[in-house]
Amino acid sequence: MRRRTLIIGGAIAAVTGVGAGYAAVEASRMRRRSSAALLGLVLPDLAGREQPLAQWRGKVVVVNFWATWCGPCREEMPHFVRTQAAQGANGLQFVGIAVDQAAKVREFAGQLGINYPLLIGGYGAIELSKTLGNSVGALPFTIIIDRHGELAWSHLGAVKEPQFSALVAKLLAAT
């Protein structure tokens, strides 16, 4: 009886392990597809010119979904401006995707001195963020794509400066 229990238990463990392994592989595939879709995206900038996100392939790309009316978005942006200034030459590229109108974004960008590209995603950007892991469709939502085009990190809500800076430094150091 004990032997049969061990055999059945071992079989369950093996199946569970395979299932967990399959889930991890599938999650990895989904992240690759999501980041590839994002890098394939083309959105207008504040001047109305189409900007492909693929132009920043090979860099560590921080994509921030935000809006001018979002309080937490406004709070984290000065940190993004400082980080872009400090790390841009090392291969870091911030890209803001605004869930807003171009005129409002242009005015806001001037007030804050935004030093990275702002693209206009409109309200459809929320749906795009959902495909990247923003299950509730809230803002701000930030993702980081590593130099290899892989989704390295995603975060719903305002980013915490020390942890975020450490992660960015680690990704910039990786080859």
Phi and psi restraints in degrees (value plus and minus 20) as a CYANA .aco file:
   2 ARG   PHI     -83.3   -43.3
   2 ARG   PSI     -59.9   -19.9
   3 ARG   PHI     -83.3   -43.3
   3 ARG   PSI     -62.8   -22.8
   4 ARG   PHI     -83.5   -43.5
   4 ARG   PSI     -60.6   -20.6
   5 THR   PHI     -81.0   -41.0
   5 THR   PSI     -62.8   -22.8
   6 LEU   PHI     -84.6   -44.6
   6 LEU   PSI     -61.3   -21.3
   7 ILE   PHI     -85.3   -45.3
   7 ILE   PSI     -66.7   -26.7
   8 ILE   PHI     -83.5   -43.5
   8 ILE   PSI     -64.4   -24.4
   9 GLY   PHI     -80.7   -40.7
   9 GLY   PSI     -61.1   -21.1
  10 GLY   PHI     -84.9   -44.9
  10 GLY   PSI     -59.7   -19.7
  11 ALA   PHI     -84.6   -44.6
  11 ALA   PSI     -62.8   -22.8
  12 ILE   PHI     -82.8   -42.8
  12 ILE   PSI     -63.7   -23.7
  13 ALA   PHI     -81.6   -41.6
  13 ALA   PSI     -61.7   -21.7
  14 ALA   PHI     -84.6   -44.6
  14 ALA   PSI     -65.3   -25.3
  15 VAL   PHI     -84.5   -44.5
  15 VAL   PSI     -63.9   -23.9
  16 THR   PHI     -82.0   -42.0
  16 THR   PSI     -62.9   -22.9
  17 GLY   PHI     -82.0   -42.0
  17 GLY   PSI     -63.2   -23.2
  18 VAL   PHI     -83.8   -43.8
  18 VAL   PSI     -63.4   -23.4
  19 GLY   PHI     -81.8   -41.8
  19 GLY   PSI     -63.3   -23.3
  20 ALA   PHI     -85.7   -45.7
  20 ALA   PSI     -60.5   -20.5
  21 GLY   PHI     -83.4   -43.4
  21 GLY   PSI     -63.1   -23.1
  22 TYR   PHI     -81.8   -41.8
  22 TYR   PSI     -62.9   -22.9
  23 ALA   PHI     -81.8   -41.8
  23 ALA   PSI     -60.8   -20.8
  24 ALA   PHI     -85.7   -45.7
  24 ALA   PSI     -62.1   -22.1
  25 VAL   PHI     -84.3   -44.3
  25 VAL   PSI     -64.1   -24.1
  26 GLU   PHI     -83.9   -43.9
  26 GLU   PSI     -60.6   -20.6
  27 ALA   PHI     -82.0   -42.0
  27 ALA   PSI     -59.8   -19.8
  28 SER   PHI     -84.2   -44.2
  28 SER   PSI     -62.6   -22.6
  29 ARG   PHI     -81.8   -41.8
  29 ARG   PSI     -62.2   -22.2
  30 MET   PHI     -83.3   -43.3
  30 MET   PSI     -60.9   -20.9
  31 ARG   PHI     -83.4   -43.4
  31 ARG   PSI     -61.6   -21.6
  32 ARG   PHI     -83.4   -43.4
  32 ARG   PSI     -63.6   -23.6
  33 ARG   PHI     -82.7   -42.7
  33 ARG   PSI     -61.8   -21.8
  34 SER   PHI     -83.7   -43.7
  34 SER   PSI     -66.7   -26.7
  35 SER   PHI     -88.1   -48.1
  35 SER   PSI     -55.9   -15.9
  36 ALA   PHI     -84.5   -44.5
  36 ALA   PSI     -61.3   -21.3
  37 ALA   PHI     -84.0   -44.0
  37 ALA   PSI     -60.6   -20.6
  38 LEU   PHI     -84.6   -44.6
  38 LEU   PSI     -65.7   -25.7
  39 LEU   PHI     -87.0   -47.0
  39 LEU   PSI     -39.6     0.4
  40 GLY   PHI    -105.0   -65.0
  40 GLY   PSI     -24.5    15.5
  41 LEU   PHI     -95.2   -55.2
  41 LEU   PSI     124.1   164.1
  42 VAL   PHI    -147.5  -107.5
  42 VAL   PSI     103.3   143.3
  43 LEU   PHI    -151.6  -111.6
  43 LEU   PSI     133.5   173.5
  44 PRO   PHI     -94.9   -54.9
  44 PRO   PSI     125.2   165.2
  45 ASP   PHI    -108.7   -68.7
  45 ASP   PSI    -190.0  -150.0
  46 LEU   PHI     -87.4   -47.4
  46 LEU   PSI     -40.5    -0.5
  47 ALA   PHI    -112.8   -72.8
  47 ALA   PSI     -19.9    20.1
  48 GLY   PHI      68.0   108.0
  48 GLY   PSI     -18.4    21.6
  49 ARG   PHI    -100.3   -60.3
  49 ARG   PSI     116.7   156.7
  50 GLU   PHI     -90.2   -50.2
  50 GLU   PSI     110.6   150.6
  51 GLN   PHI    -143.9  -103.9
  51 GLN   PSI      95.7   135.7
  52 PRO   PHI     -98.8   -58.8
  52 PRO   PSI     112.9   152.9
  53 LEU   PHI     -86.5   -46.5
  53 LEU   PSI     -40.9    -0.9
  54 ALA   PHI     -82.6   -42.6
  54 ALA   PSI     -38.5     1.5
  55 GLN   PHI     -83.8   -43.8
  55 GLN   PSI     -37.1     2.9
  56 TRP   PHI    -124.2   -84.2
  56 TRP   PSI      -8.2    31.8
  57 ARG   PHI     -78.0   -38.0
  57 ARG   PSI     120.4   160.4
  58 GLY   PHI      75.2   115.2
  58 GLY   PSI     -30.0    10.0
  59 LYS   PHI    -125.4   -85.4
  59 LYS   PSI     147.1   187.1
  60 VAL   PHI    -103.9   -63.9
  60 VAL   PSI      94.4   134.4
  61 VAL   PHI    -129.2   -89.2
  61 VAL   PSI     100.9   140.9
  62 VAL   PHI    -120.8   -80.8
  62 VAL   PSI      94.8   134.8
  63 VAL   PHI    -126.5   -86.5
  63 VAL   PSI     101.1   141.1
  64 ASN   PHI    -136.4   -96.4
  64 ASN   PSI      98.2   138.2
  65 PHE   PHI    -108.3   -68.3
  65 PHE   PSI     106.3   146.3
  66 TRP   PHI    -174.1  -134.1
  66 TRP   PSI     155.5   195.5
  67 ALA   PHI    -170.6  -130.6
  67 ALA   PSI     133.8   173.8
  68 THR   PHI     -85.0   -45.0
  68 THR   PSI     -46.7    -6.7
  69 TRP   PHI    -109.1   -69.1
  69 TRP   PSI     -17.4    22.6
  70 CYS   PHI    -114.8   -74.8
  70 CYS   PSI      90.7   130.7
  71 GLY   PHI     -76.5   -36.5
  71 GLY   PSI     -73.1   -33.1
  72 PRO   PHI     -80.5   -40.5
  72 PRO   PSI     -51.4   -11.4
  73 CYS   PHI     -83.1   -43.1
  73 CYS   PSI     -66.7   -26.7
  74 ARG   PHI     -82.6   -42.6
  74 ARG   PSI     -54.8   -14.8
  75 GLU   PHI     -89.8   -49.8
  75 GLU   PSI     -56.7   -16.7
  76 GLU   PHI    -104.5   -64.5
  76 GLU   PSI     -38.5     1.5
  77 MET   PHI     -84.7   -44.7
  77 MET   PSI     -57.3   -17.3
  78 PRO   PHI     -79.2   -39.2
  78 PRO   PSI     -55.6   -15.6
  79 HIS   PHI     -85.0   -45.0
  79 HIS   PSI     -60.2   -20.2
  80 PHE   PHI     -82.2   -42.2
  80 PHE   PSI     -62.3   -22.3
  81 VAL   PHI     -80.5   -40.5
  81 VAL   PSI     -66.9   -26.9
  82 ARG   PHI     -83.1   -43.1
  82 ARG   PSI     -62.6   -22.6
  83 THR   PHI     -87.4   -47.4
  83 THR   PSI     -59.7   -19.7
  84 GLN   PHI     -82.2   -42.2
  84 GLN   PSI     -63.5   -23.5
  85 ALA   PHI     -83.6   -43.6
  85 ALA   PSI     -60.5   -20.5
  86 ALA   PHI     -97.5   -57.5
  86 ALA   PSI     -54.1   -14.1
  87 GLN   PHI    -136.1   -96.1
  87 GLN   PSI     -23.1    16.9
  88 GLY   PHI     -76.7   -36.7
  88 GLY   PSI     -61.3   -21.3
  89 ALA   PHI     -89.1   -49.1
  89 ALA   PSI     -35.8     4.2
  90 ASN   PHI    -112.4   -72.4
  90 ASN   PSI     -15.2    24.8
  91 GLY   PHI      84.7   124.7
  91 GLY   PSI      -3.5    36.5
  92 LEU   PHI    -117.6   -77.6
  92 LEU   PSI     116.9   156.9
  93 GLN   PHI    -156.8  -116.8
  93 GLN   PSI      94.2   134.2
  94 PHE   PHI    -103.7   -63.7
  94 PHE   PSI     125.0   165.0
  95 VAL   PHI    -160.0  -120.0
  95 VAL   PSI     101.6   141.6
  96 GLY   PHI    -115.3   -75.3
  96 GLY   PSI     111.9   151.9
  97 ILE   PHI    -132.3   -92.3
  97 ILE   PSI      89.3   129.3
  98 ALA   PHI    -105.4   -65.4
  98 ALA   PSI     112.4   152.4
  99 VAL   PHI    -116.4   -76.4
  99 VAL   PSI      49.1    89.1
 100 ASP   PHI    -185.6  -145.6
 100 ASP   PSI    -197.7  -157.7
 101 GLN   PHI    -114.5   -74.5
 101 GLN   PSI     126.8   166.8
 102 ALA   PHI     -77.0   -37.0
 102 ALA   PSI     -63.1   -23.1
 103 ALA   PHI     -81.6   -41.6
 103 ALA   PSI     -62.9   -22.9
 104 LYS   PHI     -86.6   -46.6
 104 LYS   PSI     -60.5   -20.5
 105 VAL   PHI     -86.0   -46.0
 105 VAL   PSI     -62.5   -22.5
 106 ARG   PHI     -79.8   -39.8
 106 ARG   PSI     -66.4   -26.4
 107 GLU   PHI     -82.9   -42.9
 107 GLU   PSI     -65.9   -25.9
 108 PHE   PHI     -82.0   -42.0
 108 PHE   PSI     -64.1   -24.1
 109 ALA   PHI     -80.6   -40.6
 109 ALA   PSI     -58.3   -18.3
 110 GLY   PHI     -86.2   -46.2
 110 GLY   PSI     -60.2   -20.2
 111 GLN   PHI     -83.9   -43.9
 111 GLN   PSI     -60.5   -20.5
 112 LEU   PHI    -112.6   -72.6
 112 LEU   PSI     -29.3    10.7
 113 GLY   PHI      46.6    86.6
 113 GLY   PSI      24.7    64.7
 114 ILE   PHI     -82.0   -42.0
 114 ILE   PSI     108.1   148.1
 115 ASN   PHI    -131.6   -91.6
 115 ASN   PSI       2.8    42.8
 116 TYR   PHI    -158.3  -118.3
 116 TYR   PSI     141.4   181.4
 117 PRO   PHI     -83.4   -43.4
 117 PRO   PSI     116.3   156.3
 118 LEU   PHI    -135.7   -95.7
 118 LEU   PSI     104.6   144.6
 119 LEU   PHI    -131.7   -91.7
 119 LEU   PSI     131.7   171.7
 120 ILE   PHI    -119.5   -79.5
 120 ILE   PSI      92.7   132.7
 121 GLY   PHI    -122.1   -82.1
 121 GLY   PSI     -35.0     5.0
 122 GLY   PHI      40.1    80.1
 122 GLY   PSI    -184.5  -144.5
 123 TYR   PHI     -92.4   -52.4
 123 TYR   PSI     -36.3     3.7
 124 GLY   PHI     -87.9   -47.9
 124 GLY   PSI     -37.9     2.1
 125 ALA   PHI     -85.1   -45.1
 125 ALA   PSI     -48.2    -8.2
 126 ILE   PHI     -83.1   -43.1
 126 ILE   PSI     -64.2   -24.2
 127 GLU   PHI     -82.9   -42.9
 127 GLU   PSI     -60.4   -20.4
 128 LEU   PHI     -81.0   -41.0
 128 LEU   PSI     -64.0   -24.0
 129 SER   PHI     -83.4   -43.4
 129 SER   PSI     -50.9   -10.9
 130 LYS   PHI     -84.5   -44.5
 130 LYS   PSI     -55.9   -15.9
 131 THR   PHI     -88.9   -48.9
 131 THR   PSI     -36.2     3.8
 132 LEU   PHI    -121.0   -81.0
 132 LEU   PSI     -15.9    24.1
 133 GLY   PHI      98.0   138.0
 133 GLY   PSI     -21.4    18.6
 134 ASN   PHI    -104.2   -64.2
 134 ASN   PSI      57.9    97.9
 135 SER   PHI     -83.3   -43.3
 135 SER   PSI     -47.4    -7.4
 136 VAL   PHI    -116.8   -76.8
 136 VAL   PSI     -28.3    11.7
 137 GLY   PHI      49.4    89.4
 137 GLY   PSI      13.4    53.4
 138 ALA   PHI    -122.0   -82.0
 138 ALA   PSI     148.7   188.7
 139 LEU   PHI    -145.1  -105.1
 139 LEU   PSI     135.0   175.0
 140 PRO   PHI     -95.1   -55.1
 140 PRO   PSI     136.8   176.8
 141 PHE   PHI    -155.1  -115.1
 141 PHE   PSI     106.0   146.0
 142 THR   PHI    -146.1  -106.1
 142 THR   PSI     116.2   156.2
 143 ILE   PHI    -147.6  -107.6
 143 ILE   PSI     136.1   176.1
 144 ILE   PHI    -144.6  -104.6
 144 ILE   PSI     110.8   150.8
 145 ILE   PHI    -128.6   -88.6
 145 ILE   PSI     107.3   147.3
 146 ASP   PHI     -96.2   -56.2
 146 ASP   PSI     157.9   197.9
 147 ARG   PHI     -81.9   -41.9
 147 ARG   PSI     -39.8     0.2
 148 HIS   PHI    -114.2   -74.2
 148 HIS   PSI     -15.1    24.9
 149 GLY   PHI      64.0   104.0
 149 GLY   PSI      -7.4    32.6
 150 GLU   PHI    -114.8   -74.8
 150 GLU   PSI     122.3   162.3
 151 LEU   PHI     -89.8   -49.8
 151 LEU   PSI      92.7   132.7
 152 ALA   PHI    -117.3   -77.3
 152 ALA   PSI     -43.8    -3.8
 153 TRP   PHI    -186.8  -146.8
 153 TRP   PSI     124.9   164.9
 154 SER   PHI    -161.3  -121.3
 154 SER   PSI     129.6   169.6
 155 HIS   PHI    -171.8  -131.8
 155 HIS   PSI     110.3   150.3
 156 LEU   PHI    -118.9   -78.9
 156 LEU   PSI     109.6   149.6
 157 GLY   PHI      83.0   123.0
 157 GLY   PSI     153.2   193.2
 158 ALA   PHI     -84.1   -44.1
 158 ALA   PSI     117.6   157.6
 159 VAL   PHI     -95.8   -55.8
 159 VAL   PSI     130.2   170.2
 160 LYS   PHI    -112.4   -72.4
 160 LYS   PSI     101.8   141.8
 161 GLU   PHI     -75.1   -35.1
 161 GLU   PSI     -72.1   -32.1
 162 PRO   PHI     -83.2   -43.2
 162 PRO   PSI     -64.4   -24.4
 163 GLN   PHI     -86.4   -46.4
 163 GLN   PSI     -61.4   -21.4
 164 PHE   PHI     -83.2   -43.2
 164 PHE   PSI     -66.9   -26.9
 165 SER   PHI     -81.5   -41.5
 165 SER   PSI     -60.2   -20.2
 166 ALA   PHI     -84.3   -44.3
 166 ALA   PSI     -62.3   -22.3
 167 LEU   PHI     -84.4   -44.4
 167 LEU   PSI     -64.8   -24.8
 168 VAL   PHI     -80.5   -40.5
 168 VAL   PSI     -64.9   -24.9
 169 ALA   PHI     -79.7   -39.7
 169 ALA   PSI     -62.4   -22.4
 170 LYS   PHI     -82.9   -42.9
 170 LYS   PSI     -63.8   -23.8
 171 LEU   PHI     -88.6   -48.6
 171 LEU   PSI     -55.8   -15.8
 172 LEU   PHI     -88.1   -48.1
 172 LEU   PSI     -52.6   -12.6
 173 ALA   PHI     -94.8   -54.8
 173 ALA   PSI     -46.1    -6.1
 174 ALA   PHI     -92.2   -52.2
 174 ALA   PSI     126.7   166.7
